[in-house]
Amino acid sequence: MAKPNYQFEKRQRELEKKKKKAEKAQKKAGAATDPQTPETEPPPKEG
């Protein structure tokens, strides 16, 4: 019977965590950018 490759499993878990963290940071950065855009620009004046 083959013995388990714990280093491979650990590496896969670490890569998954890193990927998830990067996605979360990107989502957070995107969410922070979108709401600020309308606030920084003054609304167009009518009339």
mmCIF file as gemmi writes it, N, C-alpha and C atoms, coordinates in Angstrom:
data_model
loop_
_atom_site.group_PDB
_atom_site.id
_atom_site.type_symbol
_atom_site.label_atom_id
_atom_site.label_alt_id
_atom_site.label_comp_id
_atom_site.label_asym_id
_atom_site.label_entity_id
_atom_site.label_seq_id
_atom_site.pdbx_PDB_ins_code
_atom_site.Cartn_x
_atom_site.Cartn_y
_atom_site.Cartn_z
_atom_site.occupancy
_atom_site.B_iso_or_equiv
_atom_site.pdbx_formal_charge
_atom_site.auth_seq_id
_atom_site.auth_asym_id
_atom_site.pdbx_PDB_model_num
ATOM 1 N N . MET Axp A 1 ? 0.844 -1.187 0 1 0 ? 1 A 1
ATOM 2 C CA . MET Axp A 1 ? 0 0 0 1 0 ? 1 A 1
ATOM 3 C C . MET Axp A 1 ? 0.892 1.256 0 1 0 ? 1 A 1
ATOM 4 N N . ALA Axp A 2 ? 0.507 2.236 -0.804 1 0 ? 2 A 1
ATOM 5 C CA . ALA Axp A 2 ? 1.294 3.462 -0.905 1 0 ? 2 A 1
ATOM 6 C C . ALA Axp A 2 ? 1.06 4.336 0.323 1 0 ? 2 A 1
ATOM 7 N N . LYS Axp A 3 ? 2.145 4.972 0.763 1 0 ? 3 A 1
ATOM 8 C CA . LYS Axp A 3 ? 1.994 5.864 1.919 1 0 ? 3 A 1
ATOM 9 C C . LYS Axp A 3 ? 1.512 7.246 1.447 1 0 ? 3 A 1
ATOM 10 N N . PRO Axp A 4 ? 0.757 7.934 2.27 1 0 ? 4 A 1
ATOM 11 C CA . PRO Axp A 4 ? 0.238 9.254 1.864 1 0 ? 4 A 1
ATOM 12 C C . PRO Axp A 4 ? 1.338 10.291 1.72 1 0 ? 4 A 1
ATOM 13 N N . ASN Axp A 5 ? 1.157 11.173 0.759 1 0 ? 5 A 1
ATOM 14 C CA . ASN Axp A 5 ? 2.122 12.238 0.512 1 0 ? 5 A 1
ATOM 15 C C . ASN Axp A 5 ? 1.612 13.502 1.207 1 0 ? 5 A 1
ATOM 16 N N . TYR Axp A 6 ? 2.005 13.659 2.446 1 0 ? 6 A 1
ATOM 17 C CA . TYR Axp A 6 ? 1.503 14.771 3.252 1 0 ? 6 A 1
ATOM 18 C C . TYR Axp A 6 ? 2.002 16.12 2.742 1 0 ? 6 A 1
ATOM 19 N N . GLN Axp A 7 ? 3.21 16.163 2.213 1 0 ? 7 A 1
ATOM 20 C CA . GLN Axp A 7 ? 3.739 17.423 1.693 1 0 ? 7 A 1
ATOM 21 C C . GLN Axp A 7 ? 2.894 17.919 0.522 1 0 ? 7 A 1
ATOM 22 N N . PHE Axp A 8 ? 2.488 17.003 -0.354 1 0 ? 8 A 1
ATOM 23 C CA . PHE Axp A 8 ? 1.653 17.38 -1.489 1 0 ? 8 A 1
ATOM 24 C C . PHE Axp A 8 ? 0.311 17.926 -0.997 1 0 ? 8 A 1
ATOM 25 N N . GLU Axp A 9 ? -0.299 17.223 -0.045 1 0 ? 9 A 1
ATOM 26 C CA . GLU Axp A 9 ? -1.589 17.666 0.499 1 0 ? 9 A 1
ATOM 27 C C . GLU Axp A 9 ? -1.464 19.041 1.147 1 0 ? 9 A 1
ATOM 28 N N . LYS Axp A 10 ? -0.411 19.25 1.917 1 0 ? 10 A 1
ATOM 29 C CA . LYS Axp A 10 ? -0.197 20.534 2.576 1 0 ? 10 A 1
ATOM 30 C C . LYS Axp A 10 ? -0.024 21.633 1.536 1 0 ? 10 A 1
ATOM 31 N N . ARG Axp A 11 ? 0.762 21.361 0.495 1 0 ? 11 A 1
ATOM 32 C CA . ARG Axp A 11 ? 0.996 22.338 -0.574 1 0 ? 11 A 1
ATOM 33 C C . ARG Axp A 11 ? -0.322 22.703 -1.259 1 0 ? 11 A 1
ATOM 34 N N . GLN Axp A 12 ? -1.158 21.711 -1.497 1 0 ? 12 A 1
ATOM 35 C CA . GLN Axp A 12 ? -2.453 21.97 -2.14 1 0 ? 12 A 1
ATOM 36 C C . GLN Axp A 12 ? -3.341 22.838 -1.254 1 0 ? 12 A 1
ATOM 37 N N . ARG Axp A 13 ? -3.35 22.572 0.049 1 0 ? 13 A 1
ATOM 38 C CA . ARG Axp A 13 ? -4.137 23.385 0.981 1 0 ? 13 A 1
ATOM 39 C C . ARG Axp A 13 ? -3.625 24.818 1.007 1 0 ? 13 A 1
ATOM 40 N N . GLU Axp A 14 ? -2.292 24.976 1.022 1 0 ? 14 A 1
ATOM 41 C CA . GLU Axp A 14 ? -1.696 26.313 1.046 1 0 ? 14 A 1
ATOM 42 C C . GLU Axp A 14 ? -2.037 27.083 -0.22 1 0 ? 14 A 1
ATOM 43 N N . LEU Axp A 15 ? -1.964 26.421 -1.365 1 0 ? 15 A 1
ATOM 44 C CA . LEU Axp A 15 ? -2.305 27.081 -2.632 1 0 ? 15 A 1
ATOM 45 C C . LEU Axp A 15 ? -3.766 27.494 -2.655 1 0 ? 15 A 1
ATOM 46 N N . GLU Axp A 16 ? -4.625 26.644 -2.12 1 0 ? 16 A 1
ATOM 47 C CA . GLU Axp A 16 ? -6.058 26.946 -2.068 1 0 ? 16 A 1
ATOM 48 C C . GLU Axp A 16 ? -6.315 28.157 -1.174 1 0 ? 16 A 1
ATOM 49 N N . LYS Axp A 17 ? -5.659 28.209 -0.018 1 0 ? 17 A 1
ATOM 50 C CA . LYS Axp A 17 ? -5.804 29.344 0.896 1 0 ? 17 A 1
ATOM 51 C C . LYS Axp A 17 ? -5.316 30.625 0.234 1 0 ? 17 A 1
ATOM 52 N N . LYS Axp A 18 ? -4.162 30.547 -0.432 1 0 ? 18 A 1
ATOM 53 C CA . LYS Axp A 18 ? -3.581 31.706 -1.1 1 0 ? 18 A 1
ATOM 54 C C . LYS Axp A 18 ? -4.514 32.217 -2.194 1 0 ? 18 A 1
ATOM 55 N N . LYS Axp A 19 ? -5.078 31.296 -2.957 1 0 ? 19 A 1
ATOM 56 C CA . LYS Axp A 19 ? -5.995 31.653 -4.04 1 0 ? 19 A 1
ATOM 57 C C . LYS Axp A 19 ? -7.239 32.324 -3.475 1 0 ? 19 A 1
ATOM 58 N N . LYS Axp A 20 ? -7.779 31.754 -2.417 1 0 ? 20 A 1
ATOM 59 C CA . LYS Axp A 20 ? -8.981 32.293 -1.794 1 0 ? 20 A 1
ATOM 60 C C . LYS Axp A 20 ? -8.716 33.687 -1.218 1 0 ? 20 A 1
ATOM 61 N N . LYS Axp A 21 ? -7.563 33.848 -0.591 1 0 ? 21 A 1
ATOM 62 C CA . LYS Axp A 21 ? -7.187 35.137 -0.007 1 0 ? 21 A 1
ATOM 63 C C . LYS Axp A 21 ? -7.029 36.196 -1.099 1 0 ? 21 A 1
ATOM 64 N N . ALA Axp A 22 ? -6.413 35.805 -2.22 1 0 ? 22 A 1
ATOM 65 C CA . ALA Axp A 22 ? -6.228 36.737 -3.336 1 0 ? 22 A 1
ATOM 66 C C . ALA Axp A 22 ? -7.579 37.154 -3.918 1 0 ? 22 A 1
ATOM 67 N N . GLU Axp A 23 ? -8.5 36.2 -4.074 1 0 ? 23 A 1
ATOM 68 C CA . GLU Axp A 23 ? -9.832 36.511 -4.591 1 0 ? 23 A 1
ATOM 69 C C . GLU Axp A 23 ? -10.567 37.452 -3.646 1 0 ? 23 A 1
ATOM 70 N N . LYS Axp A 24 ? -10.443 37.201 -2.369 1 0 ? 24 A 1
ATOM 71 C CA . LYS Axp A 24 ? -11.095 38.039 -1.37 1 0 ? 24 A 1
ATOM 72 C C . LYS Axp A 24 ? -10.536 39.462 -1.405 1 0 ? 24 A 1
ATOM 73 N N . ALA Axp A 25 ? -9.22 39.574 -1.519 1 0 ? 25 A 1
ATOM 74 C CA . ALA Axp A 25 ? -8.586 40.896 -1.585 1 0 ? 25 A 1
ATOM 75 C C . ALA Axp A 25 ? -9.003 41.633 -2.85 1 0 ? 25 A 1
ATOM 76 N N . GLN Axp A 26 ? -9.078 40.898 -3.958 1 0 ? 26 A 1
ATOM 77 C CA . GLN Axp A 26 ? -9.484 41.519 -5.221 1 0 ? 26 A 1
ATOM 78 C C . GLN Axp A 26 ? -10.937 41.978 -5.143 1 0 ? 26 A 1
ATOM 79 N N . LYS Axp A 27 ? -11.783 41.152 -4.552 1 0 ? 27 A 1
ATOM 80 C CA . LYS Axp A 27 ? -13.195 41.503 -4.398 1 0 ? 27 A 1
ATOM 81 C C . LYS Axp A 27 ? -13.335 42.726 -3.498 1 0 ? 27 A 1
ATOM 82 N N . LYS Axp A 28 ? -12.561 42.752 -2.421 1 0 ? 28 A 1
ATOM 83 C CA . LYS Axp A 28 ? -12.602 43.88 -1.493 1 0 ? 28 A 1
ATOM 84 C C . LYS Axp A 28 ? -12.11 45.149 -2.183 1 0 ? 28 A 1
ATOM 85 N N . ALA Axp A 29 ? -11.043 45.055 -2.968 1 0 ? 29 A 1
ATOM 86 C CA . ALA Axp A 29 ? -10.504 46.21 -3.684 1 0 ? 29 A 1
ATOM 87 C C . ALA Axp A 29 ? -11.515 46.707 -4.718 1 0 ? 29 A 1
ATOM 88 N N . GLY Axp A 30 ? -12.176 45.793 -5.399 1 0 ? 30 A 1
ATOM 89 C CA . GLY Axp A 30 ? -13.187 46.164 -6.39 1 0 ? 30 A 1
ATOM 90 C C . GLY Axp A 30 ? -14.389 46.813 -5.734 1 0 ? 30 A 1
ATOM 91 N N . ALA Axp A 31 ? -14.805 46.309 -4.603 1 0 ? 31 A 1
ATOM 92 C CA . ALA Axp A 31 ? -15.955 46.863 -3.886 1 0 ? 31 A 1
ATOM 93 C C . ALA Axp A 31 ? -15.625 48.246 -3.338 1 0 ? 31 A 1
ATOM 94 N N . ALA Axp A 32 ? -14.394 48.458 -2.923 1 0 ? 32 A 1
ATOM 95 C CA . ALA Axp A 32 ? -13.982 49.755 -2.384 1 0 ? 32 A 1
ATOM 96 C C . ALA Axp A 32 ? -13.894 50.792 -3.5 1 0 ? 32 A 1
ATOM 97 N N . THR Axp A 33 ? -13.521 50.367 -4.699 1 0 ? 33 A 1
ATOM 98 C CA . THR Axp A 33 ? -13.367 51.296 -5.822 1 0 ? 33 A 1
ATOM 99 C C . THR Axp A 33 ? -14.721 51.723 -6.378 1 0 ? 33 A 1
ATOM 100 N N . ASP Axp A 34 ? -15.643 50.805 -6.538 1 0 ? 34 A 1
ATOM 101 C CA . ASP Axp A 34 ? -16.932 51.111 -7.165 1 0 ? 34 A 1
ATOM 102 C C . ASP Axp A 34 ? -17.762 52.15 -6.423 1 0 ? 34 A 1
ATOM 103 N N . PRO Axp A 35 ? -17.981 52.019 -5.12 1 0 ? 35 A 1
ATOM 104 C CA . PRO Axp A 35 ? -18.82 53.02 -4.439 1 0 ? 35 A 1
ATOM 105 C C . PRO Axp A 35 ? -18.185 54.407 -4.39 1 0 ? 35 A 1
ATOM 106 N N . GLN Axp A 36 ? -16.873 54.499 -4.402 1 0 ? 36 A 1
ATOM 107 C CA . GLN Axp A 36 ? -16.214 55.797 -4.311 1 0 ? 36 A 1
ATOM 108 C C . GLN Axp A 36 ? -16.343 56.595 -5.601 1 0 ? 36 A 1
ATOM 109 N N . THR Axp A 37 ? -16.454 55.941 -6.728 1 0 ? 37 A 1
ATOM 110 C CA . THR Axp A 37 ? -16.505 56.641 -8.01 1 0 ? 37 A 1
ATOM 111 C C . THR Axp A 37 ? -17.662 57.638 -8.077 1 0 ? 37 A 1
ATOM 112 N N . PRO Axp A 38 ? -18.897 57.264 -7.746 1 0 ? 38 A 1
ATOM 113 C CA . PRO Axp A 38 ? -19.978 58.258 -7.802 1 0 ? 38 A 1
ATOM 114 C C . PRO Axp A 38 ? -19.822 59.352 -6.744 1 0 ? 38 A 1
ATOM 115 N N . GLU Axp A 39 ? -19.245 59.022 -5.601 1 0 ? 39 A 1
ATOM 116 C CA . GLU Axp A 39 ? -19.103 60.008 -4.534 1 0 ? 39 A 1
ATOM 117 C C . GLU Axp A 39 ? -18.057 61.072 -4.866 1 0 ? 39 A 1
ATOM 118 N N . THR Axp A 40 ? -16.992 60.688 -5.537 1 0 ? 40 A 1
ATOM 119 C CA . THR Axp A 40 ? -15.932 61.646 -5.832 1 0 ? 40 A 1
ATOM 120 C C . THR Axp A 40 ? -16.343 62.599 -6.953 1 0 ? 40 A 1
ATOM 121 N N . GLU Axp A 41 ? -17.205 62.13 -7.857 1 0 ? 41 A 1
ATOM 122 C CA . GLU Axp A 41 ? -17.663 63.015 -8.942 1 0 ? 41 A 1
ATOM 123 C C . GLU Axp A 41 ? -18.923 63.732 -8.503 1 0 ? 41 A 1
ATOM 124 N N . PRO Axp A 42 ? -18.99 65.043 -8.676 1 0 ? 42 A 1
ATOM 125 C CA . PRO Axp A 42 ? -20.211 65.757 -8.312 1 0 ? 42 A 1
ATOM 126 C C . PRO Axp A 42 ? -21.334 65.396 -9.287 1 0 ? 42 A 1
ATOM 127 N N . PRO Axp A 43 ? -22.568 65.359 -8.799 1 0 ? 43 A 1
ATOM 128 C CA . PRO Axp A 43 ? -23.678 65.02 -9.703 1 0 ? 43 A 1
ATOM 129 C C . PRO Axp A 43 ? -23.854 66.117 -10.746 1 0 ? 43 A 1
ATOM 130 N N . PRO Axp A 44 ? -24.284 65.755 -11.952 1 0 ? 44 A 1
ATOM 131 C CA . PRO Axp A 44 ? -24.458 66.764 -12.984 1 0 ? 44 A 1
ATOM 132 C C . PRO Axp A 44 ? -25.586 67.735 -12.618 1 0 ? 44 A 1
ATOM 133 N N . LYS Axp A 45 ? -25.364 69.009 -12.901 1 0 ? 45 A 1
ATOM 134 C CA . LYS Axp A 45 ? -26.381 70.024 -12.563 1 0 ? 45 A 1
ATOM 135 C C . LYS Axp A 45 ? -27.431 70.084 -13.67 1 0 ? 45 A 1
ATOM 136 N N . GLU Axp A 46 ? -28.657 70.116 -13.243 1 0 ? 46 A 1
ATOM 137 C CA . GLU Axp A 46 ? -29.758 70.199 -14.198 1 0 ? 46 A 1
ATOM 138 C C . GLU Axp A 46 ? -30.219 71.641 -14.334 1 0 ? 46 A 1
ATOM 139 N N . GLY Axp A 47 ? -30.603 72.007 -15.551 1 0 ? 47 A 1
ATOM 140 C CA . GLY Axp A 47 ? -31.206 73.319 -15.715 1 0 ? 47 A 1
ATOM 141 C C . GLY Axp A 47 ? -30.442 74.275 -16.475 1 0 ? 47 A 1
